[in-house]
Amino acid sequence: MTELTNRERLTIPRQVMPTQKPRVRRTNFEEVALGFTPELARQEAERCLQCARPRCVEGCPVGVLIPQFIQALRERDMEGAVRAMKEKNNLPAICGRVCPQETQCEVQCVLSKKGQPVAIGRLERFVGDYELTYRTCPLERPEDTGKRVAVIGSGPAGLTCAVDLGRRGHQVTVFESLHAPGGVLTYGIPEFRLPKGVVRAEIEYAAECLGIEVRPDAVIGRLYTIDELLSEQGFDAVFLGTGAGLPTFLRIPGINYNGVMSANEFLTRVNLMKGYLFPQYDTPVKVGKRVAVVGAGNVAMDAARCSLRLQTLDARETGEELGEVHIVYRRSRTEVPARAEEVHHAEEEGIVFDFLTNPVEIYGDKDGNVCGMRCIRMELGEPDESGRRRPIPIQGSEFDMDVDMVIMALGTRPNPLVFYDAAGLERTKWGTVVADEETGRTTKPQVWAGGDVVTGAATVISAMGAGKQAAADIDRFLRGEVNPW
Amino acid sequence: MYEILRKEILSDVNKRMDIAVPDVARKARAGQFVIVRVDEHGERIPLTIADYDREAGTITLIFQEVGKTTMHLGMLEPGDELATVAGPLGHPTEIEHYGTVVCVGGGVGIAPIYPIARALREVGNTIISIIGARSKDLLFWEDKMRAASDELIVCTDDGSYGRKALVTEPLRELLERPDAEIARVWAIGPAIMMKFCAATTEPFNVPTIVSLNTIMIDGTGMCGGCRVQLTDGAKFVCVDGPEFDAHEVDWDLLLARQRFYLEEEKQAVERWQHTCRLVEAREQVDTLAEREVVK
């Protein structure tokens, strides 16, 4: 193929990734976005202008070598693409699916000034999936440094940190409290957005190559304290990547009725425990006929879209009509924190959005089951400390919603369990760990932290970025180049 | 995977298992629990650590076969392995010198009350224990409880063994004894029993501790499925408990929340029994076929 000119490249439209049609996908838990075919991927790769100063890379929290991997794709050099990718990102099949590219790399793409940016995320996923299938360039394990690191939590931050430390020759043990690794990638993000097979394969592949030990069922804070890991268990350093796993419930009457649950519980039942396959799997999950999901972040979208699928499966079995799923959000569409693609997919599937609406009370029937929710209309006032316009209740605008299930997706806080007996580890009043932004160093010697446990609930990729930075600093410490304490 | 080392049938539906899980045994204390998952398709259920042996690296679990998971667990034998044993979870019992303490264990609740009674006695408390069950065949560990108590009262609902009474009756009598200086009561058993124990002790103003067993998934505070309403707000049984002041618990809400998945539990049990019958039938067919071959 002859080299195209930039003018020619500009005429290629952004390639459309095949997806399951909304009517079909609301009846199953299979992946919505089907991924680029090799031909689509090459076409899309041809659109990249290979900027001398690539802005896209600046937008990426882990600094993926975007022009390099796209160039390799263009040259049909898959191994080269994988190698370029893995310079910075060890979990591309995951990032390609869940990163908010539209606010990170793609928003920076020069093409987005005049039209559609290069579909960097979809190309990343293409490379990631290829490597999981063909394993062209396994990570190499250098000579053992004899240093041991305990990584607590196997979510995005912990995994990234573990892999980067493994690549530097340290012996890593990852402690996971649940029975399957992946953290939020496994218990939180649904199968139709991030297949669990992909998560498992990505983790197993990296762990195998680098000799990383993953220990499930290990609740740090109870089984071992952080101090015990550093003393009797003989670890030289500890990385805390335990995320933000504690659910928040609205402080309104009626939150303990049956049918009110945290998005965490609902999603864990569906994703980790495979409740949608009950009774083939033992854990049941119930869904109402009229579900209200409170909140409008990615977790809320996930909970709403899982509800919809469960309703469709139920309706198939009973022959009754489909239910309804509402997103109830106290601000307006502009402030919705979820990724654009998720909102778009949710709307396509038929989720109803009730903006500027806030619950004030949940009603229960005589058996203690949810039978309605009282809400109040809101309007937007002046911006608050988060920079978003503050929602203010409109007096006298209360109304009742007919619902039989309420899912709370209001954000999460770090789980304090891991801090048991961890003297000297400073935390903020929000329960997050105080850690240096550049290095992840905490106030406790030999302990680093990164991801949601430091920032509060954020994105997968920012957690990966933090894990990466901490790994670099832990490495310097283990080699005796720095000793910050 | 976690190996079952020993199994003991305590009664038709109550079974005891010792599980090899050294690092949990090393840390376990009275009052704590573990999350157990039988196999890859299994649900996660909380079970109290009834005993532990740090040297042998084992913990003892006692369970009543009430649902699909416990029925499945009950069919396993030494040498079989469990997919998950995670813990020790929850706060341990606050073992202190209180004076005279009454320990009430109902049904399978006898298992968790035993290590508590023993630990309380070790620090100098006088222990009066009451154990009870629906009928004789559901009672177990009378000898252990006797050894851990200064006085033991045994009762059954139907009078088939010991005194014919609900555990609340001897409990009230103890509280009414003129010389009784009962400092504290621990009551563990079915929610309804704990509710009535709480109602019994409340007029006497005797601090009463119960260990709650609710629906749970992770056991680490993540799902909130186990939340209970106390006088001063909602708490999570897994991380704030499992022991609570019985007089603060909203019992009716707790009982309602326990019933949420009743239908699904029934469905799972039926499916399990059906599978077991199929397996049994298959085995019979195989045996017949073998006989044919021998002939």
HADDOCK unambig.tbl for C-alpha pairs under 7 A between the chains (distance, minus, plus):
assign (segid A and resid 178 and name CA) (segid B and resid 218 and name CA) 6.78 0.50 0.50
assign (segid A and resid 179 and name CA) (segid B and resid 84 and name CA) 6.54 0.50 0.50
assign (segid A and resid 217 and name CA) (segid B and resid 84 and name CA) 6.57 0.50 0.50
assign (segid A and resid 217 and name CA) (segid B and resid 85 and name CA) 6.63 0.50 0.50
assign (segid A and resid 217 and name CA) (segid B and resid 86 and name CA) 4.79 0.50 0.50
assign (segid A and resid 218 and name CA) (segid B and resid 86 and name CA) 6.39 0.50 0.50
assign (segid A and resid 219 and name CA) (segid B and resid 87 and name CA) 6.49 0.50 0.50
assign (segid A and resid 222 and name CA) (segid B and resid 87 and name CA) 6.80 0.50 0.50
assign (segid A and resid 222 and name CA) (segid B and resid 88 and name CA) 6.13 0.50 0.50
assign (segid A and resid 222 and name CA) (segid B and resid 89 and name CA) 6.58 0.50 0.50
assign (segid A and resid 223 and name CA) (segid B and resid 23 and name CA) 6.82 0.50 0.50
assign (segid A and resid 223 and name CA) (segid B and resid 24 and name CA) 6.25 0.50 0.50
assign (segid A and resid 223 and name CA) (segid B and resid 27 and name CA) 6.52 0.50 0.50
assign (segid A and resid 223 and name CA) (segid B and resid 87 and name CA) 6.37 0.50 0.50
assign (segid A and resid 223 and name CA) (segid B and resid 88 and name CA) 6.41 0.50 0.50
assign (segid A and resid 245 and name CA) (segid B and resid 222 and name CA) 5.34 0.50 0.50
assign (segid A and resid 246 and name CA) (segid B and resid 221 and name CA) 6.22 0.50 0.50
assign (segid A and resid 246 and name CA) (segid B and resid 222 and name CA) 4.92 0.50 0.50
assign (segid A and resid 247 and name CA) (segid B and resid 222 and name CA) 6.36 0.50 0.50
assign (segid A and resid 247 and name CA) (segid B and resid 223 and name CA) 6.77 0.50 0.50
assign (segid A and resid 247 and name CA) (segid B and resid 224 and name CA) 6.98 0.50 0.50
assign (segid A and resid 258 and name CA) (segid B and resid 257 and name CA) 5.96 0.50 0.50
assign (segid A and resid 258 and name CA) (segid B and resid 260 and name CA) 6.33 0.50 0.50
assign (segid A and resid 261 and name CA) (segid B and resid 225 and name CA) 6.92 0.50 0.50
assign (segid A and resid 262 and name CA) (segid B and resid 223 and name CA) 6.46 0.50 0.50
assign (segid A and resid 262 and name CA) (segid B and resid 224 and name CA) 6.62 0.50 0.50
assign (segid A and resid 264 and name CA) (segid B and resid 222 and name CA) 6.72 0.50 0.50
assign (segid A and resid 264 and name CA) (segid B and resid 223 and name CA) 5.19 0.50 0.50
assign (segid A and resid 265 and name CA) (segid B and resid 223 and name CA) 4.16 0.50 0.50
assign (segid A and resid 265 and name CA) (segid B and resid 224 and name CA) 6.65 0.50 0.50
assign (segid A and resid 265 and name CA) (segid B and resid 225 and name CA) 6.49 0.50 0.50
assign (segid A and resid 273 and name CA) (segid B and resid 43 and name CA) 6.94 0.50 0.50
assign (segid A and resid 279 and name CA) (segid B and resid 268 and name CA) 6.33 0.50 0.50
assign (segid A and resid 281 and name CA) (segid B and resid 41 and name CA) 4.73 0.50 0.50
assign (segid A and resid 281 and name CA) (segid B and resid 42 and name CA) 6.31 0.50 0.50
assign (segid A and resid 282 and name CA) (segid B and resid 41 and name CA) 6.09 0.50 0.50
assign (segid A and resid 282 and name CA) (segid B and resid 42 and name CA) 5.15 0.50 0.50
assign (segid A and resid 282 and name CA) (segid B and resid 43 and name CA) 5.14 0.50 0.50
assign (segid A and resid 283 and name CA) (segid B and resid 43 and name CA) 4.93 0.50 0.50
assign (segid A and resid 284 and name CA) (segid B and resid 264 and name CA) 6.42 0.50 0.50
assign (segid A and resid 367 and name CA) (segid B and resid 256 and name CA) 6.79 0.50 0.50
assign (segid A and resid 368 and name CA) (segid B and resid 256 and name CA) 6.14 0.50 0.50
